Amino acid sequence: MFGDAASHFCCDDVCYGNTRMQNWVASHFGRHFVTHKPQVKYNIEAAARHAENIGIKVLCLGALNKAESINGGGVSVAKCLGPNRRISIIHGNHLTAAAVVETIHQCFSGSTEKFFLTGASSKVGWAVAQALKKRGHLVLCHSTDEGRRQFFEANEFLSASTLAEGAAYTSFWIVGKYDADVAREIPQNAVAVVFSVPHALSSRKDLRVIEAGILHIDLERLDRPRLFTNKLKEHEIFACHAASAVAVHRLKIGAAKRIDEVGPVDTEEMESWLTDALGLGFSIPHYESISSYSTQYGQEIPPVIIVGCGPAGLCAAAGLSISNVPFVVLEAETDKDTFGSWNVLKRFGANVTTQKKWCNLAGYEMNKKDFPGEYVSAGDYQRYLKQYANRFSITRHIRRGVKVVSVEKQGNAEPSWKITVQVEGKDETEEILASSVVMATGKHGVDSANISGDLVKKLDDCNIPHAHSTAMTPDKWKLAFNAAKNGSLCIVGFGNSAADISSAILANSNQEKDIKPIIHVAARTVPPVFPQKKAFLRVDTIGYVMQWLPIFLQEYILGLLWRAIPTSKHCDSAFPSYLKRWSKMNGRIPVIDKGCIASGFASGQLKGHGPILDVDQSGGVIFADHKHVNMNEQRFRIEMVILATGYKAKISIVDREDRPSGLYKLGFGRDNFLPLYSMCKDAKVIVDDIAAVYRSHAEDREL
């Protein structure tokens, strides 16, 4: 397989005009370019020596035979034949780069655009980037190598280390390197100009794929049909192969005695190669202009309005994007990096309770490279939601700073719905018409001071700093950490917010030597506490099984686990015995211990109390640690109070669904075990319903 004796074989032999063209196939497989690099290099050089010996005028290195890692783009092939060789060695990259740039120019009708380029460090890729920049385009160059990114930036190009950055930048991609992840990350309905061979986009039917780096050949100049076309159509030829005819032409007219087109591409020479190729009967394929290409149906029908861009809103928007149904997402939050209420958890560095696999939204999973590990933090999940929005081309359809005031049905008129909104910074309201409305605002989000007595007023009167868990600013966090170090931090409430805050403070404070933080936890009722994971068991996997059981059986099993798990019993015993324990879940979520709760109670760093009874001017706090009120109880000095008292349900703009008329609610389900998983299934049903109605209306209008 390797060596001079069997280095290649001829698979095609035709005449194009007065030029004889042969296609030689090297006797090695693609994997050998990784596993047997020295042998592959020798094999190519053996074929070149044979070509020199039999009087071949031009040797064009195709495909991986000119790989940088093998022979430096043909440089070592030229060297191995010596300075006195007669044969010309070319890689055809000048003509390939010129063909790619001209194809882009044709498709975009001379307009200035933003492009994301993969394979930017290759010879063709770098030449394309430079040529596009000269024409006024903006190019974001991708490379996972930091040194190459620094090279791009030194030459005044933008650089990206991940494909997700490209999805956030533009929907116009230039794909110059084979990468299976490109098919996963490229935005919905994007335009992909491709010159990598092969490419991985055949599975993405939503894309407009433009095969650049290919020329049309004048079939009348062939003396007979070609037998081997490299899987191209009869009238197509790779530009790098067509370059061999250009080189022969230049030799015949005496432009040079020998042509060595190896190594880097000279952008000043690209145009001349294309000009000569056009003169020999090759041509750039015609593609429809991007400006006249649309991925959406006509806009005669008003769009679907989605209210809220949390996971539920994004999931619905992704489904509509895939179905080519126009939509607009209305979001009250102005921060472009915020999606839903996950920014609240992000503030105190909490991990998402469920495993990563249950948090994936439909059609786009968190990959192991960007999101390693079994669980993700709330900050990572915010990043994933942003990637999800970019992947399905949702971001440009989000209107931020828009608060929905009302949603009204317009009788039997078309469109069906009128949405009144208040836009931030404007005094007057605005009306938006919609064919359908998806309410995806979530069940919760309004702070709840769910405490007895006038505790907040007492804290204010005694000048004790306090904040709701959703309003923890950096300054408040600093106060909380310092108070915990002094043993004078109190958290009111004992739900998952309190558990996450306690875990975050203990985890950070315990990193400092000789400091043992103490947190007082004041609770009115005591919920069950379950470990997030125990050996091979995971709380969310158990939840997946539980959701199929009847309610009474769920309650029975959860109660059994509460009494059986040692850490759960230990957390229960840390609170006064008179406090009410949950006898039934009633749709509530148990506290999930992500690693610091049970151990915190065991070490004394967490101290369980009853509700706060009284606060004095010196910062002394009395907890109701006994059933009978006793104002002479021990007072604990408290410097900071965090009200982890949960949320109350938002005032719903829409009381109930009206699916036959196109009004839907998403993300309001009763599945407390795996809410995101269930929400994705609900979103699919809603999207299928809307898409069917939309297509029906579109067909009626065409008739």
N, C-alpha and C positions, 0 to 999 in steps of 0.2 A: 504493500500500500504506500509506503514511503520510499523515496529514493529515485535516482535517474531512470531505473528500469521500468517503473510503472508510476510515473509522476502525474500523468494526465492522459486524456483521450479527446479526440475531436468529435463534437456532436453536431456540428453544422458547418456548411461550406457553401457560401453564395457569393455572387458578384453584385455589388451595389454601384451602378454606373461602371466606371473603369477600375474600381477598387475591389479586390478580393477580400472577403471578410470570413474569418473562421471563429467559431466558438469552441474554446477548449474548457474542459471540466477537470479541475484538479481532483486527485483521488484521495480526498479526505472529507470527513463529516464536520458539521458545525461544532460539535463538542470538542473536536480536536484542537480548535483555536484556544481552548481553555486548558485542556488536559495534556496536549502534546505540542506546545508552541514551538520548540526547537525543530521538531520533525516537520511541522507544517511550513515553517520558514524555509527549511532545506528543500522541501517538495516544490514550493513556488520557484525557488532559485533554479532547481533542476529543469523545470519547464521553460524558464527564461533562457537557460543555456542551450536547450534544444532549439528554441526559436531562433537564437543567434546563429546556431550552426547550420540551420536549413535556409537562412536568408530572409527571415521575416523582417519587414521594415519597421512595424510598430507593434509593441506589446502593450495592451491595455489591461490593467489590473482591475478586475471587477469584484464587487461585493466585499467579503472579508479578506480577500487576498491582498488588500492594500491597508489592512488594519494597522493602526499606530503601534499597537502592542506587538505586532508580528514583524513588520519591516519599516516602520516609520513612514507609512504612506508611500512605499515604493523606494525609499532612499537606499535601503540595504540591498535591494535587488539590482539597482543601477551600479552600486559599488562592487557587488560580487562578480559582475561581468567585466569590470576593469575600464580604464579610461579610453582604450582603443576600440571599444565595441562599435558596431555599425547600427545596431538596433536601437530604436527610440523607446523609452519607457514612459508611459503616462498613466495617471490614475483617473483622468477625466473629471476631476472635481471642479475645475474652472467652469466647464460647461454645465455641470450639475447645479452648481451654486447660481449661475446665471439663469438657468431654466426655472429654478425655485423662485428667485426674486422677480422674474418677469411674470410668472404665474400669479404671484401675490399681487403684483401691480395691476394685472388684468382683472383679477377677481374683485379688488377693492376700488376699481375705477379711479385710481390716482388719489384717493382720499387718505388722510393721515390717521393711522389707527394705533392702538396699543396691542402688542403681541407678546405672548409667552412662548419662549423657545426652549425646547428640550434638546439635548445633544449640542449645546452651544459651544462646547469646548472642542468639538470635532473640527476638521478642516473645513468641511462644507458649512457646518453650523456657524462657525465664527465668521466666515466670509459672508454668509447670509445676514448675520447680525449687523456687520459693518455696512453692508450695502443698504439695508433697510434704514439704518440710522442716517445715512447720507441723504436718503429720500424723505427724511423728516419724521419717520415712524419712531415710536417709543418701544423699546424691546427689553423685556425682563428675561435675563439669561439664567437658566437653571443648571445647577451642579451641586452634587452632594459633597464635593471636595472644597474645603475652605480656601486653599491656595488658589484654585481656579476662580472662586467667587471674588477673591481679592484682586485677581487679574482683571476680571470684568469691571469691577468698580474703579480700578486704576485707569481704565480706558473709558470711563464715564458712562458705563452701562449700569442699569439696575440688576441686582442679583437675587436669587432665591435658592434656598437649600431644600425646599419641599415642593411637591406638586400642588399641595393645598394652597400655597401662596400664589401659584399661578391661577388657580380657580378663583381666588379672591381678586385678582388683578384684572382679568379679562376673559371673555368667552371666545377670543380668537387665538388659537394655539397653532404653533408650528412644531411638528413632531419630527425630530431628527435623530431619535435614538429609540431602539426597541426597549420598551419597558411595559410590562404587563400592568403596572399600577396606573399607567396613563388612562386606560379604559375605565378605571375605577374613579379617578379624580377629575377628569375633564368635565366641565359643566354640561348640564342638560341643554340640548339643542345648540351646542357650540359649533363653531366652524374649525375644522382641523386640516391644516395644510401639511401633508405628510411627505417626507422624503426618506424616511428610514425604511429599510428592506430587511425583514418584513416589518409590519406594524401590527398592533394588537387591538385595533378598533373595529374589527369586523362584527363584533357582538353588539356594538352600540348603534342601533338603527336610527336613533334620534339625531345623530350627528350628520353634518354635511362634511364628508371627507373628500378633500381635493388632493389627488395624487400628483404631487409636484415631482420634479426630477425625472419626468418622463417626457419624451418627445414623440411626435408622430413621424413616421417614416414614409417616404414617397414610394409606394408599392410598385409603381411603373418602372422604377430604376432597378428593381431586383430582377435578376435573370430567371429566378424560380422562387417559389414560396420557401420561407425559412422553416426548418424542421424543429428548431429549438428557439423559443421566444421568452424564456425565463418566466413562464406563467403569465406573460402579458398577452394582450390581444395581437392579432396579426399585424396591425398597422402601428403598434407601439414599440418603442425601444427605450431602454434606460439611457439617459443623457450621457452618463459616463462611457457607455459603449459606443454611442454615436460619436463621441470625441475622437475615437480611433480613426474614423473617416476624415475628420477635420485635420488630424495630424498628418495623415497620408497626403491630403490635398496640399497642405503647407509644404511638405517635402517635395512634391511634384512641381510646385511653382517656384521652388528655390528659395522659399522664405527662410529655410534653415537646412543644414546638412544632417542634423540630428536634433530631435526634440526630447528634452528631459523634463516632463511635467510631473515632478515628484515633490514631496514635502508640502509646505503651506501653500494656500491659495492666495495669489496676488489679486486683490479686488480691482486693480486698474486693468487687468488683463481679461477679466470675466466677459465683458461686453464683446470683445473681439472674437472670442470663441463662439459666442452665440451668433454673431453676425455671419461668420464663416459657415456655421451649421445651417443657418437659414438659406444661405446661398447654395448649399448642397441638397436642398429638398427636404430637410427636416423642418418641423414646425412645432410651435407651442400649442398644446391642446386648448380648445376654446372652452371656457367655463362661464356660467351665468354670473353676472355681477352680484356681489353680496348685498348691495343696496336694494336689489329687486327680489331678494330671497327672503321669505318670511317663514318662521316656524309656527306662527299662530294662525288660527282661523281669522277671518275678517272681524273687524271690531264693531259690526252692526249690532251685535248682541252685547249688552252691558256685561262687565266682568263679574265674577264671583268675589264677594267681599269676605275676607277672613279677619276676624277681630282677635288680635293677640298673636304675638310671634314667639311664644314659648314652644315646647316640644309638640304640643297638639296642633297649634297653628302651622308650624313648619311641616309637620307630617301631612296635613291636608294640602298645603301648598305644593309639596313635592309631588303628590299624586296628581294634582291638577296640571302641574308643569309637564309631567310625563304624558298626560292625556291631551296636551295642547289646548287646555281650557284657560282662557285669560282670567287672571285673578289679581287682586290687590290686597295686601296685608296691612291692616291698620294697627299701629302700636303706640300706646301712650308714652312709653319710655323713649327718651331722646338719645341715649347712649347707644351708638351703633354696635358695640360689643356686648350688649346685654340682651339675652333671650330668655324671657320668662323670669321666674323668681329665683333662678339658680344663683344669681349674683349675691343674694342674701347669704346662702350657704358658703359661697366663695369668700365672703368677707372674713369668716373665721376658720378658713382652711379645712372645712369638713369634707369627709369622703362621702360619696353617694352610698346609700345603705345597701342597695342591691348590687349583684355582680355585674360586671361590664356587659356581659352577653344579654342581660335582661334590659339594658338601658339603650340598646341600639334602636334607632328608628328605621322605618321600612326603607329598604333599597340601598343603605349605605352603613356599613358596620365600622366601628372603631378598629383601626388596624393595629397590629402589635408593635409596629415601628414607632408610631406617634403616641400610642396609649398602651405601654407595657403594663403587665400586672393583671391581677384578677379584678381589682377594683379601680375606680377613677375618683379623683377629687372633684369637688363641685367646680373648681376653676377649670380643670381639664374638660369637664362636661360642657361648660360654657364654650370652650374652644371647639369642641366637637360640634355643638349646635351651629356655630358660625361656619365651620367647614361644611356642614350639611346644607346650610342656606346657600353657600356658594356653589356646592356641587349640583344642586337642582335649579340654579339660576333664580333663586328666590330673592336675594338681597336687593336687586334693582326694582323689585315690585313692592318693597316695604316702605310705607309712609310712616315715619316716626314723628312723635310729638302730636299725635292725633288721638283725641279721646272721644269715644262714641257716647253720644248723649241719648239717642233713641233709635229704635229700629221699628219701622212701621210698614205694614202691608198696604199696598195701593189697590185694594179691591181686586178686581179681575183684570186690571190694566197690566200692560207690559211696559217696562220691566216690573217685576213683582214687588220689589222692596225699595224703600227710601231710608237711607241712614243719615241721621243728623249728627255732625261731629263738631267738636271744638278744637281748632288747631292752635297749638301753643304760639303765643305772640300775637294772636288776632282776637279782636273783640267780638266780631260777628261769627255766628255759626255757619257751617257749610253743609250742603246737602249732596249726597252721593247716591246714585241709582245703581241697583244691583239685580242681577238675574237670580242669584241665590246668596244666602248669608250663612257663614259658619262661625258660631260663637265659640271661641277657644280661649277664653279669658282665665280659665282655671277656677277652682273652687274657693281658694283662699288667697290671702294677700293683704288683708287689712289688719293692722296691729290690734291685739286685744289685751287690755289691762284687766285680765280675768282674776281679780283679787278682791278679797273682802275688806270692808272698811276703806278709809281714805288714805291708803298707804302712800300713794304718790305725793299727796299734800304734806303728809308727815315728813317724808324724805326731803321735800323742798324746804319745809320749815326748819329742819335740822341741818340743812346744807350738806346733805349726803348725796353725792353724784349718783345718778341712775340713768338707765337707758333700756329701751326695749331691745330684744335680741336682733330685730331687723334694722335697728338704727345704730349699730356699733361702728362708729367712725374710728380711724386710726388713733385719735386722741383718747377715745373711750377705751379702746383696747389696751392702750398704755396704762391707763388708770386701773383697769381690771387686773393686768399682770402684776402691777406693783401691789395692789391690795391682796392678791392671792399670796404673794411672797410674804406679806406681813400677817397672813392668816386672817384677813379681814374682808374677804370678798363673799358676798351672798348672792346666790342665784335663786330667784323666786320661780317655782315651777319645776316639775320633774318629768318632762316629755323628751322627745328626741332633740329638740333645740337645746335644752339644758344639757343633755348628755353630750352633744357635739361641742358645745362651748366648753364644758368642763374638760373634755378630752383634749381639746386644742390647747387650753391653758396649762393643763398638767404636762402634756407632751413637750411643750416649749419650755416650761419652767424647770422641768426635771433635767434638762440638758445642762443646767448650771449647777456646779458642785456646791455642796454644803447648803443648799436651799431646798426646803421642804414646803411647798405651797399648801395652803389649806383653803378649801372652798366649802362654805356652808350652803346646803341645799334646803330650801323651805318648800314643803309640799302640803297640799290639802288632801290629796289621795295618792295612793302608791300603785303605780302600774307594774305589770310584770316586766322583767328585764331579761332579754334573751341575748346570748352571745351571737355576734355576726357570723362567726364560723367556729366549728368545734370538730377537730379531726377532719374527716371527709365530708361532714355535714355542713350545709350552708343554709342560713335562715330563709333566703329567697327561694332556694330549691324546694324547701319544705312548703313555702308559701305557694309555689306553683302547684304542688299536689293538693294543698288545702283548698284551693279555689274550686276544685271539683267536688268537694264534699258539702253536704248539707250544713246549714248554719249551726245546728245543735251539736253536730259532730266536731265542727271546727272549734267551738267553745270548749267542748270536753277535752280535746287533744291539747289545746293551748293551756288549759288549766292544769292538765296532767304534767306537761312539760315545765310549767312554772314551779310546781311543787317538787319536781324530780331533779332539775338541773341545779347542781350545788351553787354555782355563781348567782343564779337567780334567787335562791333562798338567802344567800348572804346579803344581796342588795336589799331584799325585803326586810331583813332583820335590822338593817341600819336605821330604819325610820321608827318613830314611836309606834307602839303596838296598837294604840287606839285609833290611828288613822285608818280611814276606809280603804280597803283593797278592792281592786276590780273583781267583781264576781263574774261579769261578762264583758266581752270586748265591745259589743254593740257597734261594730264598724270602726272602733278606735284602733290605733296602731300601737303595739307595745314598744317599749324602749329597746333599742338595739344597741348593745354594748360593742363598740368598735375597738375595744382593747384597753380602755383606761377606767371604766366605771366600776366593775367588780373589784379590780385591784386597788382602785382609789379608796373605796369603802374599807377594804381589808387593811390598807396601810394607814388609815386615819386621815388621808389627805382630802377625802370627801366625808363630810359629816351630815347625816340626815336629820332634819328637824320637821316639826309641824309648822303651820303658818306663822307669820310674824304677828306678834300681839301688840308690841309697842316699840316706839323709837324715842330716845331722849336727845336732848340738845348736844350731849357729848358724843353722840354716835353710838350709844349703847342700844342694842336690839335684844328684845325678849322674844323667844320662840315658844309657841304653844307645844311644848314637848310632853305635856301630860294632859290627860282627858279633862281635868278640872282646871279652870283658869286660875293662875297664881301669878300675880304681878311681882312677886318676890323671886321669881325664877332668875337663874343666872343670866346676866347681861353679857352679850358678846359685842366687842367693838367692831363696827362695820365701816369700812371706808368707801365701798362701792357696791351698788346693787344692780344686778342685771335682771330685768323682767322677761324671763323666758316663758311667758304666759300664753304663747301660741297666737293663733289668728282667729278671726271670726269670719264667717262667710261673707263674701262680697255681696253687695246689693245687686242682684241680677238685673240686667237691662231687659233680658228676655226670660219670662217665667217658664215657658215650656216650648218644646219643639213644634214645628209645623212642617214636617218633612214633605208631605204632598205639595206644599206651596213653595218649598225651597228654603226653609229655615231649619238649621241644624245646630246642635250643641255637641261639642267634642271636648273630652277631657274632664267630664263631670261624673265619670263612672264610679261605681261603688267598690271596685277592686283595690283594696288597700295592700294586698300582698305584692302584686306586680302591676302597678298602675300604668307604666309606660308600655309594657307589653300589650296589655288590654287595649290601651288607647290606639295603638297602631292598627289593631284589628278593626276597631270601630271606624278609624279614619278611612280604611280601604272601602268599607261598606258605603260611607258617605260619598267618597270620591267617585266610586262606580255609579252611584245614583245620579250625581250631578253631571258626570260626563255623558251618561246616556241621554239625559234630558237636553243637554247642550247640543249634542250631535243631532238630536231630533229637530231642535229649533233651527240649527244651521241648514239641515236638509230642506226644511219647510221654506226657508227664505230663498234657497236656491231655486226651488220650484216656483 
